[in-house]
Amino acid sequence: MAANARLDHRNPLVFDTHELGRRPGALQRLTREIDAPKDLGVQGVVGVPEGAPVELELRLESVMEGVLVTGTVRAQAEGECVRCLEPVELELDAEFQEMFSYPDADERGRPKKAEPDDDAEDDEDRLFIEDGLFDLEPVLRDAVVLALPMQPVCREDCQGLCSECGVRLADDPGHRHDAVDIRWAALQELSGSLESDEKNKTSGAETGVDEKQEK
């Protein structure tokens, strides 16, 4: 990704590399707690709520072509069990590593030559340092998405919901429905109708006999 808009040093996910300088081998360790940005996770499935605390531990190493950033992110993620739809909380602990390149250096750290046939497409997948600053947000988002489950469950043995009535099976272990073979359902309905008619006829006959006896 090529540099475009100027980075804001006040952004908690923007880091300053000036202390490192451009001395290969120089190291810097940073610890920072930030508020989670919006949509940090798998949208609509599971993620870190906006504004929730996110802990970052970073190791910045100066190399010829830029700054190699190695880090860990820790946070509390929330979602919904895909089986029973109950709320789910997950401990997120993810690691990442990314190279942030100097815009004036090639992949070997050598100064770029301004040539008209430079392949701009090669820069599209690279992250750059701009005025000594780099933006960690895209790296953080990728790390979080890769660390979170695409189908979160409240527990591994969750049985989900009853397909007949929607009852959560974990709350009613003995829950069941009498299975009815659809091939016999029509016959059972017809049988019930005949039994009802027969009862009505019997009841009518008994009523007639009673009336005659009274006379």
N, C-alpha and C positions, 0 to 999 in steps of 0.2 A: 504494500500500500504506500503510495508516494505521499510525501508531505504536501499539505495544501494549506488549510487554515492555520493561523498562528496559534500555538498552544498557550494556555493560560496557566501560569505557575500557581495560581490559587486553587486550581482543581486538585482535589486530594489524590487523584489517580495520575497526576502529572508529576514526574520526578526529575530532579536536577542532577546532571552529571558533571558539573563544572569542577567539583571537588576531586573527581577522578583525574581530570585532565585527559590528555591523549597519550598517556604513558602505559604501554602494554604491560599487563601484570598487576596494575594498581587495583586494589579491592576496596569495596565499601559495603557495609552491612546496614540494613535499615529495617526498622519495625514500625508499622503504622496501623492504626485502627481507623477505618472509614465507615461511613454510612453506605449501605448497599444502594447502588443506582437502580433505576427502574428496570423491570424485566430482566433480572439477573437469574437466568436458569432456563428451563424448558417451558416456554409460555403455555399456560393453560394446563400444565401437568404438575410440575414441581419446580420450586425455585426459592431463592432467598428474598424475603419480603423487602420491599423498598424501605430504606431507612434503618434496617436491622444492622447491628454491628458486624463488621467483617474485619478479621485480623490478617494482616499481611506481614510476611517475613521475607526480605529480599537480600540477595547477594549480587552486587554489581561488580563485574570484572571487565576492566578495560582490555580490549584486544586491538589488533591492527585495524580491522575493518569497522569497529564500533564498540558497543558495550553489550556484553553477554549478561542477561538478567535471568537468574535462577531464583525461584520463590515457592512459597507455600501460602495457600489461602485457607482460612478456617472460618466457618460460619454455621448458622442453624438454618436449615432449609425446611420448607413446609409444602405440603401437597395434599393429594387425596388418593386413598387406596383405590386402585383400579378394579378391585374385586368387590369390596363392600361399600365403597364411597365414604368411608370414615376418614377424618383428618389424620395426616401422617406428619411426623417430625423426624428429620434426619440430620445427623451430624455430618457436615461437609468438611473434608480434609483433602485438598487437592494440591498437587505439585505441578510446576510448569517451568519451561525454559525457553527463552526467546532471544534472538539477536536483534539489536537495534543498530542499524548501520549509519555511519556518517554519510551524509548526502553527497559529499565530494570525494568519496572513495569507492573503488570497485570491490568485488567480493574478496579480493586478496589484500585489501587495505591500501592499494596504490591509488594515487590521485587519478581521477577520471579525466579522460581526454574529451574535450568537446567536439564530437564528431556528429555529422548529420545523420549517420546511419546507426546511431546508438539505439539499442533495442529497448524502447520504453516499457514493453510488456514485461521484461525481467524485473522491473521495479514495482510492478503492481502487487506482487506477493511479499514484498519486503516492508519492514517497518523501519522508520528513520528517526534519527535524533535531529531535532530542530532547535537551533540556538542553544544547544546544550541540554534541551529538555526532551523527554519521551513520554508518550501517553500509554499507560499500562491497561487501559480499559478493554481494548479488543482482546488482548491476551487473557485477561481475567475472565472475560465472558466465555471464551473458548474452553478454558480450564474447568470452569464451573459446569458447563453443559456436558463435557465429557465425563465428569466425575459423578453426575447425578443419574439415577436410574430412569429409563424412559417409561417404565411401568412400575411405579412405586407401590408397595404393599405394606399394610399395617403390621403384618407378620407373615413369615414364609408359609405357614399352614393355614392362612385365612381361606375359609370356604366360600366367601362371597355372599351373595344374596340368593334367596329361593327364586327360581325362575318362574314359579307359579304365582306367588303372592308378594315377593319382594322383601320378605323377612330376612334379617341378618342372621345367618345360620350359626354364627358363633354365640349369639345370645339365646339360641334355642336348639341345643345339640340334637334333641329328639324330634325335631320338626320334620314332618313328612306329609305327603298327600297320597291318597289311594289312587293308584294308576288305573285308568279306564282305557281299555282298548277301543280305539275309535271305530273299529269294525263292528263292535257290539253296542256302541252308544245308541244308535238308532233303534236297535231291537229292544234295548232296555227302556228307551223312551216310549216305544209302542206298547211294551208289556205293562209299563206303569199306567198308560192311558186306558188299556183294556181292563186292568184291575180296578181302576177308578170307575169305569162305566159299569162293571159288574156289581160293584158295591152300591152304586146309585140305583141299579135295577132291583137289587135285593132289598135295599131300604124302602123302595117304592112299593114292592110287593108286600112287605111286612106291614106297611102303613095301611094298605088296602084291606088286609086280613083283620087288622085291629078295628077298622071302621065297620066291617061287616059284623064282627062279634059284638060291637057296641049296639048295633041295631037289633 
